Amino acid sequence: MIKFLFYTNNQTINKNAIIVIVMAIISGIAASVIATIITYTAELVISNSSTSIYINLQYFMLIFVILFFSKQISLKYGIMLVEQSLEHYRNMFCNNLRQSTLIEIEQLDQGEIYTKFSIDTKKISRASLSGIRTIQGIVTIICVIIYVCFFSFLAGCVFFFFFALGYFYYKLQYAMIIQTIETMTQKETELFDDVGHILDGFKELKLNYDKNNDFFSEYVLPLMIKVKELRIAIGDKYVDISVFCFYLLLHMAIGSIVFFMPVEYSVASRFKIITLSAFLWEPINIVFSAIPEILLAKVSIDRLENMMQSIQFTQESQEYIFKEDKSIHTFNQLIVDNIEFSYTDNNGSQGFNVGPIQLDIHAGEIIFLVGGNGSGKSTLLKLISGLYTLSKGKFRLNESDVDISDYRHFFSVVFSDCHLFEKPFGVPNISDKTVNDWLQQMEITHVVKWENQQFKYSGLSTGQKKRLALITALLEDRPILILDEWAAEQDPEFKRKFYEELLPMFKNDYKTVIVATHDKKYYSVADKIVHMQYGKIVEKGLY
């Protein structure tokens, strides 16, 4: 928690953190001083000595002002510190996420990402302020015990013994609680995924009564029961710690002082110790009330850091991601020279293999990539566009050997599972007329509007989404256009328009178009047919 909040990049201490720590310590000391002033003044009242009461009142008001403002400043700066730390962490996470490779993203569990990014950050936010109050409480407790030691070393030792006993009891329970919290959090993530299954597979579950009941009763319900049991177990541990450390030890400490203090101790001294014990009630309560939130936040921070490490890009992948070579300004030819790629699982075992692939792509060509499902067409398109890293082989662009990932700015791609953004990011100076002309050409003006430099739409069919994604790709105006099964969800009339009107139009604009397709009826539109099977090219033909 301290490392997360008080350090930037785990190295440089945050300036706001210094303010928070200093103000928290000052407020803790001020609270203990107020306690001593009150007990000392009460002793004067008992002994009928009123000479210093008004002087003590002035000290009391001064310390109270210090306590008020130091506590206020520490909490306000604490809020700022927490949100700055979370913002920094979110920025790092999103930055690492966008800089990861496609393979890494495809292996991530989205349910886990959403859980950590939303629920875990909320736990950290709540616990951080509790942590600041805990610092104030601990400082108050320590200062009060030190003060007690000055006029009664025995009483101070009694307090110290019982608080040390409580601390060691807490440490004994710590590992078990952390392990239970980690298990509970993991099960909550699985439950979050199950809710996602209900939403994503609602139609399938609704249509099949047996599937619906089986999924809920055999998978979701046991998981909910397990989460409940783990939460109860954690709550029981919190109760044990709270009762033992807070109620038992505090009362035992006070009782020991009252019942076992030597008889020669004056009534005023006994009263002072008991009064100071009462002042310890609030800071002790704050400390032990904060323990559950701090423990939950500890697990959340560890989970976030582990996920950050799982998507932490290396220096090599950073170069792979950011390096963009602008030295080649035009596209004439791309030679795919015996490239290969293999999928691997989390254990490093190889799966489906693509290649070796040999292919020549020329400017202004229309290339159809054909083959059955699972033949490797989509994988090859990801390799050509630089989204996957080659296992073997190389690319030659305009007769120069290149790392194709440095030239992704040559490609616009509409994948079969394309995602729509509200506006064409990265495209400056968009002409309203151009966009509206394309909307008209794609026949979606009745469902999509172009307003304030962004698209307005709702309830688009899959085919309409792909038409809008194609418009966005065309606005990027890149020399190579890749379309992965684009026509699969189009109605017959617009499918004909795509092959017989739009593709020739793109070719006339000297765009190279690579289309993954199953539509044999329109093979004659292509300049080149590339047939794939089991990850290899089995036939190439020219039209």
Rosetta blueprint (number, residue, H / E / L):
1 M L
2 I H
3 K H
4 F H
5 L H
6 F H
7 Y E
8 T E
9 N L
10 N L
11 Q L
12 T E
13 I E
14 N L
15 K H
16 N H
17 A H
18 I H
19 I H
20 V H
21 I H
22 V H
23 M H
24 A H
25 I H
26 I H
27 S H
28 G H
29 I H
30 A H
31 A H
32 S H
33 V H
34 I H
35 A H
36 T H
37 I H
38 I H
39 T H
40 Y H
41 T H
42 A H
43 E H
44 L H
45 V H
46 I H
47 S L
48 N L
49 S L
50 S L
51 T L
52 S L
53 I H
54 Y H
55 I H
56 N H
57 L H
58 Q H
59 Y H
60 F H
61 M H
62 L H
63 I H
64 F H
65 V H
66 I H
67 L H
68 F H
69 F H
70 S H
71 K H
72 Q H
73 I H
74 S H
75 L H
76 K H
77 Y H
78 G H
79 I H
80 M H
81 L H
82 V H
83 E H
84 Q H
85 S H
86 L H
87 E H
88 H H
89 Y H
90 R H
91 N H
92 M H
93 F H
94 C H
95 N H
96 N H
97 L H
98 R H
99 Q H
100 S L
101 T L
102 L H
103 I H
104 E H
105 I H
106 E H
107 Q H
108 L L
109 D L
110 Q H
111 G H
112 E H
113 I H
114 Y H
115 T H
116 K H
117 F H
118 S H
119 I H
120 D H
121 T H
122 K H
123 K H
124 I H
125 S H
126 R H
127 A H
128 S H
129 L H
130 S H
131 G H
132 I H
133 R H
134 T H
135 I H
136 Q H
137 G H
138 I H
139 V H
140 T H
141 I H
142 I H
143 C H
144 V H
145 I H
146 I H
147 Y H
148 V H
149 C H
150 F H
151 F H
152 S L
153 F H
154 L H
155 A H
156 G H
157 C H
158 V H
159 F H
160 F H
161 F H
162 F H
163 F H
164 A H
165 L H
166 G H
167 Y H
168 F H
169 Y H
170 Y H
171 K H
172 L H
173 Q H
174 Y H
175 A H
176 M H
177 I H
178 I H
179 Q H
180 T H
181 I H
182 E H
183 T H
184 M H
185 T H
186 Q H
187 K H
188 E H
189 T H
190 E H
191 L H
192 F H
193 D H
194 D H
195 V H
196 G H
197 H H
198 I H
199 L H
200 D H
201 G L
202 F H
203 K H
204 E H
205 L H
206 K H
207 L H
208 N L
209 Y H
210 D H
211 K H
212 N H
213 N H
214 D H
215 F H
216 F H
217 S H
218 E H
219 Y H
220 V H
221 L H
222 P H
223 L H
224 M H
225 I H
226 K H
227 V H
228 K H
229 E H
230 L H
231 R H
232 I H
233 A H
234 I H
235 G H
236 D H
237 K H
238 Y H
239 V H
240 D H
241 I H
242 S H
243 V H
244 F H
245 C H
246 F H
247 Y H
248 L H
249 L H
250 L H
251 H H
252 M H
253 A H
254 I H
255 G H
256 S H
257 I H
258 V H
259 F H
260 F H
261 M L
262 P L
263 V L
264 E L
265 Y L
266 S L
267 V H
268 A H
269 S H
270 R H
271 F H
272 K H
273 I H
274 I H
275 T H
276 L H
277 S H
278 A H
279 F H
280 L H
281 W H
282 E H
283 P H
284 I H
285 N H
286 I H
287 V H
288 F H
289 S H
290 A H
291 I H
292 P H
293 E H
294 I H
295 L H
296 L H
297 A H
298 K H
299 V H
300 S H
301 I H
302 D H
303 R H
304 L H
305 E H
306 N H
307 M H
308 M H
309 Q H
310 S H
311 I L
312 Q L
313 F L
314 T L
315 Q H
316 E H
317 S H
318 Q H
319 E H
320 Y H
321 I H
322 F H
323 K L
324 E L
325 D L
326 K L
327 S L
328 I L
329 H L
330 T L
331 F L
332 N L
333 Q E
334 L E
335 I E
336 V E
337 D E
338 N E
339 I E
340 E E
341 F E
342 S E
343 Y E
344 T E
345 D L
346 N L
347 N L
348 G L
349 S L
350 Q E
351 G E
352 F E
353 N E
354 V E
355 G E
356 P E
357 I E
358 Q E
359 L E
360 D E
361 I E
362 H E
363 A L
364 G L
365 E L
366 I E
367 I E
368 F E
369 L E
370 V E
371 G L
372 G L
373 N L
374 G L
375 S L
376 G L
377 K H
378 S H
379 T H
380 L H
381 L H
382 K H
383 L H
384 I H
385 S L
386 G L
387 L L
388 Y L
389 T L
390 L L
391 S L
392 K E
393 G E
394 K E
395 F E
396 R E
397 L E
398 N L
399 E L
400 S E
401 D E
402 V E
403 D L
404 I H
405 S H
406 D H
407 Y H
408 R H
409 H H
410 F H
411 F E
412 S E
413 V E
414 V E
415 F L
416 S L
417 D L
418 C L
419 H L
420 L L
421 F L
422 E L
423 K L
424 P L
425 F L
426 G L
427 V L
428 P L
429 N L
430 I L
431 S L
432 D H
433 K H
434 T H
435 V H
436 N H
437 D H
438 W H
439 L H
440 Q H
441 Q H
442 M L
443 E L
444 I L
445 T L
446 H L
447 V L
448 V E
449 K E
450 W E
451 E E
452 N L
453 Q L
454 Q E
455 F E
456 K E
457 Y E
458 S L
459 G L
460 L L
461 S L
462 T H
463 G H
464 Q H
465 K H
466 K H
467 R H
468 L H
469 A H
470 L H
471 I H
472 T H
473 A H
474 L H
475 L H
476 E H
477 D L
478 R L
479 P L
480 I E
481 L E
482 I E
483 L E
484 D E
485 E L
486 W H
487 A H
488 A H
489 E H
490 Q L
491 D L
492 P H
493 E H
494 F H
495 K H
496 R H
497 K H
498 F H
499 Y H
500 E H
501 E H
502 L H
503 L H
504 P H
505 M H
506 F H
507 K H
508 N H
509 D L
510 Y L
511 K L
512 T E
513 V E
514 I E
515 V E
516 A E
517 T L
518 H L
519 D L
520 K H
521 K H
522 Y H
523 Y H
524 S H
525 V H
526 A L
527 D L
528 K E
529 I E
530 V E
531 H E
532 M E
533 Q E
534 Y L
535 G L
536 K E
537 I E
538 V E
539 E E
540 K E
541 G E
542 L E
543 Y L
